[in-house]
Amino acid sequence: MKKMMGLVLTLITSVSILFLLATTVNAASLTPGNIDACGELDTQNGEYTLNQSVSASGTCFTIESSNVTLNGDGFNVTYGTGSGAPGVKINSNLINITVKNLVIKKSGSGGSTNHGIQIDTGTNDSLITNNSIRTNGSSTNFGIYLNNFATNNTISFNNITSGGTSNSYTIYLITNSKANHVVSNIVSSQTSSNFNNAIQLSNSTENIIEFNNVTSGGNTNGVGINLQLDSNNNTINSNIINTNAGSGSHGVNIQTGSSFNNITSNTINTTGSNTSHGLNIVSTTSIDNIYSSNTFGDIAGFTVNFATAGIIGTIFTNQAILNYTFIGAGSKITLENTSYAKIVFAEELTGNGANLFGTSNSQIVFGNNSVSLNSTTNSGLNVTANITIYGVGDRGFSDPVILKDGELCDDCSNFTSLIDDTVIFNVTSWSNYSVGDVVTTATVVVVEEEEEETSSG
């Protein structure tokens, strides 16, 4: 009996030891140099190079000290075999971390918060580069996740796919993440349900998102690049954006309080439903955003959609606008071609149409000393505005005036001299406007002389 009890105790002890080992193996502190297991990287200035593929039931690598480099050397890191957890976790308040050359894969489809790489609060000046990342799970499985106050980090040359069911953003910057550079990544959100934005900024400022190849799929509401909750002063530049996730799958979506952003030179395709727009502008608190030189391919909805009335200060510079809509009571915008002219609309534009601006047969056309607006097909464009014409100067006019359809404009008011290089004036209704001389037509009066009648006696 004592021998049996001893055997049982021995078995229990052995199982306990094995369980302890299994649950703590991922937390082992690793020595810098070549590594062949998951664990903690906690040596400051340590350089760790993976020399074989590894896996973990939860998080594989936790970086706990500054100035650490983790080089995957092309090997696989399989994480989350037992539960939801990030593959690589970079702890809070660190600097100068480099994570590169890893192939990070979430095992199985269970759990949530299965982020590929998670950068925690206040970690700055770090580099995430040349990694291949694929997440999976139920929801909120982000490819690369920058948490609160992550500043001046670079995310570059990664190939990232987020999977799962919903709310799985591929790159996600949140709450005061500032001055980060997201550049030259291949980014794809491919989940089975909805709200699967490829790149999401929430309450994040002064970040640069550029030269990325962005794809958003899924069922509905899969946005290419989404800015929300006071994400201000960001630059979205030269990205290729494709969405195909059904309704609400916009190329670039600007939401609540996101202002002073510069969206320029992106190529956008949306092939979902007719509610998937190229540029979608949602909130009245999103003001003074600039859209410049973006190119539209196949757009299922409108190239530009003002989804809410009362949005002010939106600026389109050298930006073609094809089909468009202004919801309800409309919104105020500025249109500019930097070679020719600018219109600042003083009242809300309303309605919709097929070709607003940027081509030779648009409703609004700028030329050399010429601004035209044809409101025949949309009377909601016929509102008061200030016009700026560039490059006027002294053209030798004898008495320059503002012309409306070639005639003196009686209800126009100029704010500058009409021979200034840049001329600014106000109009109250629309037609064709320019600066020049009034052409007068001379009236010739022909007086016929009466022949004197002569009589012979």
DOLOKOL-846602 format. One record per residue (C-alpha): x, z, y. Coordinates in steps of 0.2 Angstrom, whole numbers, plus 2048, in hexadecimal, padded with zeros to 3 digits. Example, Ala and Ser with C-alpha at 12.3 -4.5 7.8 and 13.67 -1.06 7.14 Angstrom:
PT     u     w     v
PT   83E   827   7EA
PT   844   824   7FB
END
This chain:
PT     u     w     v
PT   800   800   800
PT   80E   804   80C
PT   817   7F4   808
PT   807   7EA   80B
PT   805   7F3   81C
PT   817   7F0   820
PT   814   7DE   81C
PT   805   7DD   827
PT   80E   7E5   835
PT   81D   7D9   833
PT   811   7CA   833
PT   808   7D1   843
PT   819   7D4   84B
PT   81F   7C3   847
PT   80F   7BB   84D
PT   810   7C5   85D
PT   822   7C0   860
PT   81E   7AD   85D
PT   80F   7AF   869
PT   81A   7B7   876
PT   827   7A9   874
PT   81A   79B   875
PT   813   7A2   885
PT   823   7A6   88D
PT   82D   796   888
PT   828   78D   898
PT   82E   79B   8A3
PT   840   79B   89D
PT   84D   79A   8AB
PT   857   78B   8A8
PT   86A   789   8AC
PT   86E   77A   8B8
PT   875   76B   8AF
PT   86E   761   8A1
PT   85D   769   89B
PT   853   766   88B
PT   844   771   88E
PT   837   776   89A
PT   839   786   8A5
PT   83D   78D   8B6
PT   84A   785   8C2
PT   84F   794   8CC
PT   862   791   8D0
PT   864   78D   8E2
PT   86E   77D   8E5
PT   86B   779   8D2
PT   86B   768   8CB
PT   861   766   8BB
PT   861   756   8B1
PT   855   753   8A2
PT   85D   74C   892
PT   84E   74B   887
PT   83B   74A   889
PT   832   75B   889
PT   821   762   889
PT   817   772   88E
PT   806   77A   88B
PT   805   77D   89E
PT   811   779   8AC
PT   822   772   8A6
PT   82D   775   8B4
PT   82C   782   8C2
PT   838   781   8D1
PT   83B   792   8D8
PT   84B   790   8E4
PT   84F   784   8F2
PT   85C   776   8F1
PT   857   772   8DF
PT   858   760   8D7
PT   84E   75C   8C8
PT   853   74B   8C0
PT   848   745   8B2
PT   854   737   8AE
PT   845   72D   8A8
PT   83F   739   89A
PT   82D   73F   897
PT   826   74F   89D
PT   815   752   894
PT   80C   761   89B
PT   7FB   76A   89A
PT   7FA   768   887
PT   7F0   778   886
PT   7E9   77B   897
PT   7E7   775   8A9
PT   7F7   777   8B3
PT   803   76C   8BE
PT   811   763   8B5
PT   81E   768   8C2
PT   81B   776   8CE
PT   826   779   8DD
PT   823   78A   8E4
PT   81F   78F   8F6
PT   82B   790   905
PT   839   786   8FD
PT   844   778   905
PT   84E   769   8FF
PT   846   767   8EE
PT   849   756   8E5
PT   83E   751   8D6
PT   842   73F   8D0
PT   842   734   8C1
PT   835   73D   8B7
PT   828   736   8AC
PT   81A   743   8AE
PT   80A   742   8A2
PT   7FC   74E   8A0
PT   7F8   750   88E
PT   7E5   74E   889
PT   7D6   74D   894
PT   7D1   760   896
PT   7D2   76C   8A4
PT   7D3   76A   8B7
PT   7E1   76C   8C4
PT   7ED   762   8B9
PT   7F8   75C   8C8
PT   807   752   8C3
PT   812   75A   8D1
PT   80C   768   8DC
PT   815   76D   8EC
PT   810   77E   8F1
PT   80D   786   902
PT   81B   784   90F
PT   827   77A   905
PT   830   76E   910
PT   83E   760   911
PT   83C   75B   8FF
PT   83C   74A   8F6
PT   831   744   8E7
PT   837   733   8E2
PT   837   727   8D4
PT   82C   730   8C9
PT   81E   729   8BD
PT   80F   735   8BD
PT   7FF   734   8B4
PT   7F2   743   8B5
PT   7E2   746   8AB
PT   7D5   753   8A8
PT   7C3   756   8AE
PT   7C5   758   8C1
PT   7D1   75B   8D0
PT   7E0   754   8C7
PT   7EC   74E   8D5
PT   7FB   743   8D2
PT   805   74B   8E0
PT   7FE   75A   8E9
PT   805   761   8F9
PT   7FE   772   8FD
PT   7FC   77B   90D
PT   80A   779   91B
PT   814   76D   910
PT   81F   765   91E
PT   82B   756   91F
PT   82B   752   90C
PT   82E   740   906
PT   824   738   8F8
PT   82B   727   8F3
PT   82C   71A   8E6
PT   821   723   8DA
PT   814   71B   8CE
PT   806   727   8CD
PT   7F5   726   8C4
PT   7E8   734   8C5
PT   7DB   735   8B7
PT   7CD   740   8B2
PT   7BB   740   8B8
PT   7B9   744   8CA
PT   7C2   74A   8DA
PT   7D3   745   8D3
PT   7DD   73F   8E2
PT   7ED   736   8DE
PT   7F7   73D   8ED
PT   7EF   74C   8F6
PT   7F5   754   906
PT   7EB   763   90C
PT   7EA   770   91A
PT   7F8   76E   927
PT   803   763   91C
PT   80D   75B   92A
PT   81A   74D   92D
PT   81B   748   91B
PT   820   736   916
PT   816   72E   908
PT   81F   71D   906
PT   820   70F   8F9
PT   816   717   8EB
PT   80A   70E   8DF
PT   7FB   719   8E0
PT   7EC   717   8D4
PT   7DC   722   8D3
PT   7D3   71D   8C2
PT   7C7   72A   8BD
PT   7B6   729   8B5
PT   7AA   730   8C2
PT   7AB   732   8D5
PT   7B5   738   8E4
PT   7C5   732   8DE
PT   7CF   72E   8EE
PT   7E0   726   8EB
PT   7E8   72F   8FA
PT   7E0   73D   902
PT   7E4   747   912
PT   7DB   756   917
PT   7DF   760   926
PT   7F0   758   926
PT   7F9   751   935
PT   808   745   93B
PT   80A   73E   929
PT   810   72C   926
PT   808   723   918
PT   810   712   916
PT   814   703   90B
PT   80A   70B   8FC
PT   800   700   8F0
PT   7F0   70A   8EE
PT   7E2   707   8E2
PT   7D2   712   8E0
PT   7C6   70F   8D1
PT   7B9   719   8C8
PT   7A6   71A   8CA
PT   7A2   71D   8DD
PT   7AA   724   8ED
PT   7BC   71F   8E8
PT   7C5   71D   8F9
PT   7D6   715   8FB
PT   7DC   720   909
PT   7D1   72E   90F
PT   7D4   739   91F
PT   7C9   748   921
PT   7C7   75A   92A
PT   7D2   757   939
PT   7DF   74D   932
PT   7E7   747   942
PT   7F5   73C   949
PT   7F9   734   938
PT   800   723   935
PT   7F9   718   928
PT   804   708   928
PT   806   6F9   91D
PT   7FE   6FF   90D
PT   7F5   6F3   901
PT   7E4   6FB   8FD
PT   7D8   6F6   8EF
PT   7C8   6FF   8EB
PT   7BC   6FA   8DD
PT   7B3   70A   8D9
PT   7A1   705   8DE
PT   798   70C   8ED
PT   7A0   716   8FB
PT   7B2   70F   8F6
PT   7B9   70C   907
PT   7CB   705   90A
PT   7CE   712   918
PT   7C2   720   91B
PT   7C3   72B   92B
PT   7B8   73B   92A
PT   7B5   74B   933
PT   7C0   74F   942
PT   7CE   743   93D
PT   7D4   73B   94D
PT   7E3   733   956
PT   7E8   72A   946
PT   7F1   719   945
PT   7EB   70D   937
PT   7F5   6FD   938
PT   7FA   6EE   92E
PT   7F1   6F3   91E
PT   7EA   6E6   912
PT   7D9   6EC   90C
PT   7CD   6E6   8FE
PT   7BD   6EF   8F9
PT   7B4   6E7   8EA
PT   7A8   6F4   8E6
PT   796   6F4   8ED
PT   790   6EE   8FE
PT   792   700   904
PT   7A5   6FF   901
PT   7AD   6FB   912
PT   7BE   6F6   918
PT   7BF   703   926
PT   7B2   711   926
PT   7B0   71C   934
PT   7A5   72B   931
PT   7A5   739   93E
PT   7A2   73B   950
PT   7B0   748   951
PT   7BC   73A   94B
PT   7C2   733   95B
PT   7D0   728   962
PT   7D6   720   952
PT   7DF   710   954
PT   7DD   701   947
PT   7EA   6F3   949
PT   7EE   6E3   940
PT   7E5   6E8   92F
PT   7E1   6D9   924
PT   7D1   6D8   91A
PT   7D0   6CF   909
PT   7C0   6D1   8FF
PT   7B5   6DE   907
PT   7A5   6E2   8FE
PT   79D   6EB   90D
PT   7A2   6EA   920
PT   7B4   6E7   926
PT   7B0   6F5   932
PT   7A2   701   930
PT   79D   70F   93D
PT   793   71A   931
PT   78E   726   93F
PT   788   723   951
PT   791   72B   95F
PT   7A3   728   95A
PT   7AE   725   969
PT   7BF   71F   96D
PT   7C2   714   95E
PT   7CF   707   963
PT   7D2   6F6   95A
PT   7E2   6EE   95F
PT   7E6   6DC   959
PT   7D9   6E0   94B
PT   7CE   6D3   945
PT   7BC   6DA   941
PT   7B1   6CF   937
PT   7A0   6D6   931
PT   79D   6E6   939
PT   78F   6F3   93C
PT   78C   701   949
PT   77F   70D   942
PT   771   713   94D
PT   774   716   95F
PT   786   70F   95D
PT   798   713   962
PT   7A4   710   970
PT   7B4   706   96B
PT   7C2   6FD   973
PT   7C8   6EB   96E
PT   7D9   6E5   973
PT   7E4   6D6   970
PT   7F5   6DB   977
PT   7F9   6C9   97C
PT   7E9   6C6   986
PT   7DC   6D3   98A
PT   7D3   6E4   987
PT   7C1   6E9   987
PT   7BC   6FB   989
PT   7AA   6FD   986
PT   7A2   70A   991
PT   792   70B   987
PT   78E   70C   974
PT   78E   6FB   96A
PT   780   6FA   95E
PT   77A   6EE   950
PT   784   6E3   944
PT   78B   6D2   942
PT   796   6C6   938
PT   7A5   6C3   943
PT   7A9   6CF   952
PT   7BB   6CC   957
PT   7CB   6C4   953
PT   7C7   6B2   94F
PT   7C4   6A3   95A
PT   7B2   6A3   956
PT   7AF   6B6   957
PT   7A1   6BD   962
PT   7AF   6C4   96D
PT   7BE   6B8   971
PT   7CD   6BB   97C
PT   7D8   6AE   983
PT   7E4   6AA   991
PT   7DB   6B2   9A0
PT   7CB   6B2   997
PT   7BF   6BE   98E
PT   7AF   6B9   986
PT   7A1   6C2   97D
PT   792   6B9   976
PT   784   6C6   973
PT   778   6B9   96D
PT   777   6BF   95B
PT   779   6D1   95F
PT   773   6D7   970
PT   77A   6E9   96C
PT   78B   6E2   972
PT   784   6DE   984
PT   78A   6EE   98C
PT   794   6F4   99B
PT   7A7   6F3   999
PT   7B8   6F3   9A1
PT   7C2   6E3   99E
PT   7D5   6E2   99F
PT   7DD   6D1   9A0
PT   7F0   6D0   99D
PT   7FC   6C4   9A5
PT   7F2   6BE   9B4
PT   7FE   6C0   9C2
PT   7FE   6B4   9D1
PT   7F8   6A4   9CA
PT   7F7   69B   9DB
PT   7E5   69F   9DD
PT   7E0   69D   9F0
PT   7D3   6AB   9EF
PT   7D2   6B2   9DE
PT   7C2   6BA   9D8
PT   7BA   6C0   9C8
PT   7B1   6B1   9C0
PT   7A2   6B2   9B4
PT   79F   6A2   9AB
PT   7AA   69A   9B9
PT   79F   6A1   9C7
PT   7A2   6AF   9D3
PT   79D   6C0   9CA
PT   793   6C9   9D6
PT   791   6D9   9CC
PT   7A3   6DB   9C6
PT   7AF   6E8   9CE
PT   7C2   6E7   9CD
PT   7CD   6F6   9CB
PT   7DD   6EC   9CF
PT   7E3   6DE   9D9
PT   7DE   6CD   9D2
PT   7F0   6C7   9D3
PT   7F7   6D6   9C9
PT   7FF   6D2   9B9
PT   7F2   6DD   9B1
PT   7E1   6DB   9B8
PT   7D3   6E8   9B4
PT   7C1   6E6   9B9
PT   7AF   6EC   9B4
PT   7A1   6E1   9AE
PT   78F   6E6   9AB
PT   789   6D9   99F
PT   792   6CC   995
PT   797   6BA   995
PT   7A8   6B1   999
PT   7B3   6BA   9A5
PT   7C4   6B4   9AE
PT   7CD   6B5   9BE
PT   7CE   6A6   9C9
PT   7C8   69D   9D8
PT   7B6   698   9DB
PT   7B4   686   9D9
PT   7A9   67F   9E7
PT   7A1   66F   9E7
PT   7A1   665   9F7
PT   790   65F   9FC
PT   791   64D   A04
PT   782   649   A10
PT   77F   637   A12
PT   776   633   A23
PT   76F   622   A23
PT   76E   61A   A34
PT   75E   611   A39
PT   760   5FF   A3E
PT   75A   5FC   A4F
PT   74C   5F0   A50
PT   74E   5E2   A5B
PT   740   5D8   A62
PT   741   5C6   A68
PT   737   5C2   A78
END
